[in-house]
Amino acid sequence: MQGRQGQKAEGRRQKAEGRRQKAEGRRQKAEGRRQKAEGRRQKAEGRRQKAEGRRQKAEGRRQKAEGRRQKAEGRRQKAEGRRQKAEGRRQPGSPSF
């Protein structure tokens, strides 16, 4: 009878070991899923940052272009003022400054 009880105990030990291995496998699989998800999150964050950088760069280009437009407009106004001043000087009887 002792032999049979020993076999039963061994069977129980093997069954318990199988359950432990199965649980460990599940834990590893879950960890792999977590790491994969984290990798996806990091990749998405990188894409978001890249897009934000592109937006900022485009905004900088727009601001630079607007500055150039304003500068050109200022030059045009200055030239127009000089033309009007010169035109005023040409008319007889007007004071020249």
C-alpha positions as CSV (number, residue, x, y, z in Angstrom):
1,M,0.0,0.0,0.0
2,Q,2.9,2.3,0.7
3,G,3.9,2.2,-3.0
4,R,0.5,3.3,-4.1
5,Q,0.4,6.2,-1.6
6,G,3.9,7.3,-2.8
7,Q,2.7,7.3,-6.4
8,K,-0.4,9.3,-5.4
9,A,1.8,11.8,-3.6
10,E,4.2,12.0,-6.6
11,G,1.2,12.5,-8.9
12,R,0.0,15.4,-6.7
13,R,3.4,16.9,-6.7
14,Q,3.6,16.7,-10.5
15,K,0.1,18.2,-10.8
16,A,1.1,21.1,-8.5
17,E,4.3,21.6,-10.5
18,G,2.3,21.7,-13.7
19,R,-0.1,24.3,-12.2
20,R,2.9,26.4,-11.1
21,Q,4.4,26.2,-14.5
22,K,1.1,27.1,-16.1
23,A,0.8,30.1,-13.8
24,E,4.3,31.2,-14.6
25,G,3.6,30.9,-18.3
26,R,0.5,33.1,-17.9
27,R,2.6,35.7,-15.9
28,Q,5.2,35.8,-18.6
29,K,2.6,36.1,-21.3
30,A,1.0,39.0,-19.4
31,E,4.4,40.7,-19.0
32,G,5.0,40.3,-22.7
33,R,1.6,41.9,-23.4
34,R,2.4,44.8,-21.0
35,Q,5.8,45.4,-22.6
36,K,4.3,45.3,-26.1
37,A,1.6,47.8,-25.0
38,E,4.3,50.0,-23.5
39,G,6.2,49.9,-26.7
40,R,3.1,50.9,-28.6
41,R,2.5,53.8,-26.2
42,Q,6.1,55.0,-26.5
43,K,5.9,54.8,-30.3
44,A,2.6,56.8,-30.3
45,E,4.2,59.4,-28.0
46,G,7.1,59.7,-30.4
47,R,4.7,60.2,-33.3
48,R,2.8,62.9,-31.3
49,Q,6.0,64.7,-30.4
50,K,7.2,64.6,-34.0
51,A,3.9,66.0,-35.2
52,E,4.0,68.7,-32.6
53,G,7.5,69.6,-33.8
54,R,6.3,69.8,-37.3
55,R,3.4,72.1,-36.2
56,Q,5.8,74.4,-34.3
57,K,8.1,74.5,-37.3
58,A,5.3,75.5,-39.6
59,E,4.1,78.1,-37.2
60,G,7.6,79.5,-37.0
61,R,7.7,79.7,-40.8
62,R,4.3,81.5,-40.9
63,Q,5.4,84.0,-38.3
64,K,8.7,84.6,-40.2
65,A,6.8,85.2,-43.4
66,E,4.3,87.5,-41.7
67,G,7.3,89.5,-40.3
68,R,8.8,89.8,-43.8
69,R,5.4,91.0,-45.1
70,Q,5.1,93.6,-42.4
71,K,8.7,94.7,-43.0
72,A,8.0,95.1,-46.8
73,E,4.8,97.0,-46.0
74,G,6.7,99.4,-43.8
75,R,9.2,99.9,-46.6
76,R,6.4,100.6,-49.1
77,Q,4.8,103.1,-46.7
78,K,8.1,104.8,-46.1
79,A,8.7,105.1,-49.9
80,E,5.2,106.4,-50.4
81,G,5.8,109.0,-47.7
82,R,9.1,110.1,-49.4
83,R,7.2,110.3,-52.8
84,Q,4.5,112.5,-51.2
85,K,7.1,114.7,-49.6
86,A,9.0,115.1,-52.9
87,E,5.7,115.8,-54.7
88,G,4.8,118.5,-52.1
89,R,8.2,120.2,-52.6
90,R,7.7,120.4,-56.4
91,Q,4.5,122.5,-56.0
92,P,5.2,126.2,-56.0
93,G,4.3,128.2,-52.9
94,S,4.4,125.3,-50.5
95,P,6.9,125.2,-47.6
96,S,9.7,122.7,-47.9
97,F,11.0,120.9,-44.8
